[in-house]
Amino acid sequence: MSDFQKNIFDHLKKKANIDPEDVFKVANSVQNADFTDEKTVRRLVRQLAKVANKPVSKKKEDKIVEAITKQNMPLDMNTLGKFLKG
């Protein structure tokens, strides 16, 4: 792991209390994920909320899942992060 990567993970651990191992688990789980499958997307949303220690209401989860499965939003981490905050 490069110094840059180590610094990012140290920052995540310190500032957001996110374990780098959890980040790798989520990243690995989405590599071949079917984002048109509601169960897969719902599981991913729950994993991300847990890793970020941010509760997501059922209503918000439904909205996120629908947007992703219906491909109504670009699927990148920045967009998903904004969606979780909003």
Long-range contacts (C-beta under 8 A, 24 or more apart in sequence): 16-52, 16-53, 17-53, 18-51, 18-52, 18-53, 19-51, 22-50, 22-51, 23-51, 26-51, 35-68, 35-69, 35-71, 35-75, 36-69, 36-71, 37-69, 38-65, 38-69, 41-65, 41-68, 41-69, 48-80, 48-84, 49-84, 52-84, 54-84, 56-84, 60-84
